Amino acid sequence: MGAPLDGVESYSRRAGAFSGDDRRFLKHVHDNVHGNIYLDPLSLKFIDTEQFQRLRDLKQLGLTYMVYPGAVHSRFEHSLGVYWLANEAMDKLKKYQGLELGIEPIDVQTVKLAGLLHDVGHGPFSHMFEREFLPRVTDGCKWSHEEMSVKMIDYIVDEHNIDIDSENLSRVKEMVVASEKSASSRSSKEKSFLYDIVANGRNSIDVDKFDYITRDSRACGLGCSFEFSRLFETMRVIDDEICYRAKEYLTVHKLFSTRADMHRTVYMHPKVKAIELMFVDALVKANDSLQIASYIEDPADYWKLDDTILKTIETSSDQGLKESRDLILRIRRRDLYQFCNEFSVPKDKLDHFRKVSPKDIICCQKSDGISLSEDDIHVTNVKIDLTCGRKNPLESINFFKDYDCNEKFHIEDDRVSHLLPTYYQDMIVRVYAKKPELVEVVSEAFENFQLKTYGMRAQVHSTPERKKRPKMRPL
């Protein structure tokens, strides 16, 4: 990227000589998804800090690269991508409705900064850190990377003396947590549509998804038929809300269906989850020695925590980390927790579904000489939906008929296509054996659980015989 801040200084000296939209005077990097990304001076001040550069050491998809070798891209490039798409979205709105909406340069800057900084508080190994590790080592601690991003933004501003207006800084932070907070908590009630661009709590269409779906698909070698550029061209603000042209209904639906496909085939891939389960166990066992969970309180400590903790554990000679090292060694040698089987909870049972635990499986074991314990099994309850649980996410999206019309409306499913799903959520129960020699007995207990719970085997097929009788590994 060249010298960190020289461009900022030269930009300031020449500020009166060109339009703020003249990209010739901006730093740029070449991104493998979006091409050239142009970085404005204020954004560069945040980028050229050790706290933001930490994102280079956070893989976007955590441990997924151990199954999809190309998935080694980082939160750093994703953040630049969201910054750029936020800029592109604002460019389109300025071009088509700028005067009508009263969009000012400071609005563009604020949205871009929110896109750039939305993940600056993210934890190691994607969402595994906050969703699976922290609940096991903290007592009811409600922690989110969005809230940490807000703390980290304040810390960066104070630590590096970044000159930014306090009101605009507040708006940036509100935009970062917009998907978590209600609209009533915003300091500014004007231009509410700006809060829906980076993290959309209103209907879940935002540039964060545009970037990660496209970027993750490419990194994993998968095709992506969703085209966010079509939505950029057809979006329009009506009554302070971003709406979409009715003819793009299926394009919007494809955004959510593509995301669900990525969850099933990549993010929740059975082998990816096996590796994550093992590493979470390793982190839990290492927590007493390394005090990992203590880093989440203070941004001054937290920014030092990244994916390199895996290598820290793996290469340590500390006896207190031996169990953790052994688990990581098993991952390296592909001696993984064994995926036994899974079933999708029947639709008519979802309303009363209760998460399945290892104890539930053990209680269904028949007496056959091997007595299972809860520590022999991992059960995961995987929910995959279109962002709104069992509801159609398009119910919360407003559309318009054509560009000369100012009326917004919802579209009912049956008015568009009978090929769209009538149900919008899967709940998949998976069971893993921590040792290969336990696959057969765990699989049988899992089948017994299904018969007891549903009166049938809900799984699609039996566990393969080759998994039940694994070859012995050499000593």
N, C-alpha and C positions, 0 to 999 in steps of 0.2 A: 504493500500500500504506500510505500515511500515514507518520507519523513513525517512523523506523527502530527505536528502542529504547525509546521511552516505554512501549510496551505491555509490554515485559519488566519494567520497573521496577514499573509499577502492578500487574502480575500478581504479582510477588514480595510486594508489600505486602499484597495481598489473599489470599495463598496459603492462609491458614487458614480463609477464609470460604466456600469452595466446593469442590466435588469437582473433581478434575483433569480429569474428563470434561465439565465444563460449558463448552460452546463459546461461551457468551455473553462470556466473559472472554478469548477468544483472538482474535488478528488473523486476518483472512480475506481471501482474494483470490478473484475469480470466474474460473474456468477454463472455456474453451469446450468442454471434453470432459467434465469431472467435476463441473461446477457449483462450489459453494462449497468451497474448500480452507481448512481451519483450521490455522494455524501456531502451534506451541507456542513458548514463550520461548527454549529452548535452540536450537531450529532457527533461529529468527530471528537469533540471534547469528551463526550461520554465513552465513545469507542476506544479511545487511546488511554484507557485506565486499566489497571490490573484487575479490577472487579469485572469489567465487561470482557476483557481478554480471557478471563476464566472460562467463558462459554466455549472456547476452543477445546477445552478438556472435558466437555460434557457431550457425549455422543447423543444425538437426537433420539435414537431408538435404543439407547441403553445397551443391553447384551444381545440384541437381535442380530448383530453382525456375526455371532457365533453360529447362526443358522443361515442368514443371508449375508455372504461375505462382503457385499458392496455397501452394506448399511453402516458406514463409518462416518457419515456426515455429522456435523456438530450443531449445537444450539447457536453457535456463533453465526454460521451461514444462514440458518433458518431465521435468526433475528434480523439479519440484513435483508433477507427476502421479504419479511413481513413489513419492515420499514419501507422497502421499495414499493410493495403492493399498496400500502397505505397512501403513499405519494401518488401512485397511479390512480387510485380511487378518487382522491381529492382533485387530481387533474381533470378527470372526467366530469365531476360535479361542477367544478369551476367553469369548464368549457361550455356545458349545457345549461347550467342554472346559477352561475356565479353571482350575477347581479341580483337575481330573485332571492337567493338564499343569504346574501350578505356575507359570503365567504371572504375572509381576510387572510393575508399572509400568515398571521399568527395562528389562525385555525389550522392551516396546512402544517405549520411547524409542530404544533401540539400533537396532531394525529400521527405525524411521522415519528416523533419521539416516543409516543405510546407504543407504536409498532416495534421500534428498535429495542425498547426496554421491557417489553411485556414478559420476557422469560429470564431477566437478569437475576431473579431469585430462585431459579429452578434448581432442584437437587440433583445429585448424581444418579446415573442409570435411569433416566427418563422418569416415569411416574412411580416406579417401583419403590423409590426411597420414601415418598410420603404416604403411599397407599398401603404398602405391605410391611416395610421395615419399621417406620415410626410407630404405628399402632401397637406393635409387639414390644416396644421398649419404653414407651411413654404411657403414663397413666391418664388416658382420656384426653390427651393433648390435641386440641384442634388447630392444626397447622396447615397452611397451604402455601404453595410456591408463589401464588399471586400476592398474598399479603407480604411475603418476604421480599418480593420484587419492589413493593412500595417502600419498605424499610431500606432496601439496598439503594434505591434511587436517592432517597434523602442522604444516605451515607456517602454516596459518590459525590453529590453536590457539595456537601460539607467538607469532605476529605480533600477534594480537588479544587475547591473555591470556584465552582462553575457559576458564572453569572447568568441567572435565569430568573425571570419574574416569578414571584411567589404564587400569584394567582394562576399563571400558566402551568407552573409545576404541579399545583393541586389538580388541575384538569388532566394533566398527563397521568397522574397516579389514579385518578378516578376512572380514566379510560382503561387502564391496565386491569382493574378489578370490576369492570362494567358487567361482565358475565356473572359475577358473584353478588353484586350489590343491586338494590332496586334503584330505579330512576329517581325516586324521591330523595335519595341520599346525596345527589349531586349538588355541588355548590352553585352551578349555573344551570338554570332551567331552559336557557335559550340554546338553539341549535342542538337539540337532543340527538339528532341523526348522527352527529359526529361521534357519539359514544358507541355507535353500532358498527363502526368500521373495523376496529382491531379485535375487540372481544365482545361479541354481540349477545347480550343477555335477553334481548327481545325475541329473536327468532333463530339464532345460532348461525346465521350466514355472516361470515367475517373473513378478512384477509389472512388471519392466522390459519384457518382451515385451507384456504386456497393454496397457501404455500406448502404446508406440511403434507397435504395429500399428494400434490404434484411432486414434491421433492422426495418424499418417502417412496412413492411408486417407482420413480426413476432409479433411486439408489438400490432398490431391491430387484431391479430388472423386470418390473411388471408394467404392463400398459396402463395408461390412465385416459379414459375417454371423456372425463369431465373437463370442460373448457371454461375457466373463470373469466376469460376475456369477453365472452358473450354476455355475462352478467354485468361486467363493467360498462359495456356499450348500451345496455338496456335499462340500467337502474335509474330511478328518478325519485326525488324527495317530494312527498305529498303529505301535508299536515305534519311536518317535522319528523317524518319517518321514511326510510329508504324502502321503496316499493319496486316491483319488477314487472316488466311487460308480460301480459298473460300468456303470450305464445312461448315464453321461456319456462313454463311450468315444469316441463320434463327435464330441462337443464338444471333447475333448482333441485328437483328430486334426485338427479344423478349425483349431485354433490353429496347428499346424505347416504345414498346407496353405495357410492364408492367408498365413503368413510367406513361404512359397516363392513364392506368387503375387505378393506385393509385390516380392520380389527380381527376378522375371522382368519385371514390368510397370513398376516404378518404379526400384528401386535399381540394377538392371543394364540399364536401358533403353538401347538402342544409341546414341541421341543423347546421353543423359546421360553415357555412358561416353566418347563422342567429346570432349565438353567437358572432362571430367575428365582425359583423356589430354593434351589441349592445356595445361591449367592445370598439371598435374604437370611437363610439359616446361618451362613458364614458371618454375615454382618451382625446378627443378633448375638452370636457367640463371641464376637470380637468387641462388642460394645463396652463391656466392663473394662477391658484393657485400654481401649482407645478413646472411650467416652465420646463416641460419634454423635450421639443424640444431643450432647451438650452444645454442639456447634450451631444449633438452629435458633438460639435465642438472640444472638448479637451479630449483626452484619459484619462487624470487624473480624469475627472468627469465621463466620459462615462462608465468606468468599474463598477461604482457603480449602474448602471441602469440595472435591471433584472426583472424577472417575479414577484418578490415580490411586485412590484408597485400595483398590483391588491389588495393585502391585505392592503397595505398602505392606499389606497383610501377607501376601504371597512370599515376599523376600525377607520378612522379619524372622529373627531367631528367638523372639519372645515365646517362652513356653506357654504363656497364657493365650497365645494365638494358634496353638497347635491344631485344635479341632477345626478352626477356620481355614488354616492352611491346607489341611487334609481335604476339606470340601472343595477348595479351589483346585487342588491337584486332581481331584476326581473330574472336575469340569474340564480341565486341560486334557486329560486322558480319555475324555468322552465316556467316562463311567458315570452316566447320568441317572438321576431318579427316573424310573421307568414308567412311561405313560401306559396305563393298563387299558382304560376305555373311557367312554363318555356317553352321555345321553342328553337329549334336549327335552326339557320339561314340557309335557303335553300342555297345549294351550288352555284347556279347561282346568288345569291345576295351578296355573300361574298366580291366580288371585290369592291363593292360600299357601303359596310356596314359602317354605322355611329353609334357610341355608343348610346344606348338608355338611356334617362334620365328620372327622375321622371316627369319632365314637359311634355315629350312626352306622358306619360300615362295619365296624368291629362287632357290634351287637348282632349283626346278621351273619356272622361267621359260623360255619358248621364245625363241629369238633372233628378235626382230621389230623391231629398230632402237632400242628403248628399253632401256637397261640399268639395272635397279633396284639400289638400294643398301639396306642395312639401315635407313638413316635415312629412307627413303621410306615405310616401313611401320610400323604398330603392330599387334601381334597380342595379343589378350586371351584368356586361358583362364578362362572363367567357370564356377565350380562353384556349382550350386544344389541344395540338399538340404533335408531336414526336420530339420536340426541334428545328425544322427548319421551323416553320410556315406551309405554304401549300406545302413545298417541302419535298421530301423523304430524311431523314437524311443520308441514306445509299449512296446517290449520292456523298457525300463528303468523303467517306471512301474508302481506297485502300485495295485491297486483293491480295493474291498471290496464285498460283496454288498448289505448294508443296514446301517442305523445300529445295529441290535441285534447285529451280528456283529463280532467282533474279529480275524477272519482276513483277511490280505491275500494277493493273488494276482495273477499276470500273466494277460493275455488274449491268446490266439493270434488272428492276423488272420482265419483262415478260420472262426472261430467267430462272427464279427460280420457281415462283409459281404464278398462277392466283388467288390464294386465298388472297394474300396480298392486302391491301387497295389501291385504286386508288386515294384517297384523304387523306390528312394528317393533317387536322385541323377541329375542331369543334368550333363554336362560339355559346355559349348558353346564352340566355337572361333570367334572372330570376327576379321576382318581389316579394317583401315582403311588408306586411302591418305591421306597427309598433304597431297597436292595433288590437286585435282579432275581434272586432265588425266591422272593416273596410274591412275584407277579401272579402266579397261578392262584394262590390262596386269596390274595387281595381281589383278583378279578372275579372269583367265585362269590366272595362276600358282597362285592358290588352288584353282581347279578341278583343275589338273594335280596339285597336292599330294594332293588327295582321291583321285584315280584311282590315283596311285602308292601311297598308303598303304592304301587300302581296296578298290581294284579297282572303285570306283564313285564317282559324285558323291553324297556324303552330304548335301549341302545340299538344302533343300526345293525351291528354284526358282533360276533363273539371275538374275544381277544385271540389274536393269532397264536397257534400252537408254538411257533418258534420263539415267541416272547415268553411263553409260559415255561419253556425249558431251555433257558439260555446256556450257551457254551460257558464252561468254567474258564475264568481268566487265569493266566499263569501267575504263580506266586512270585 
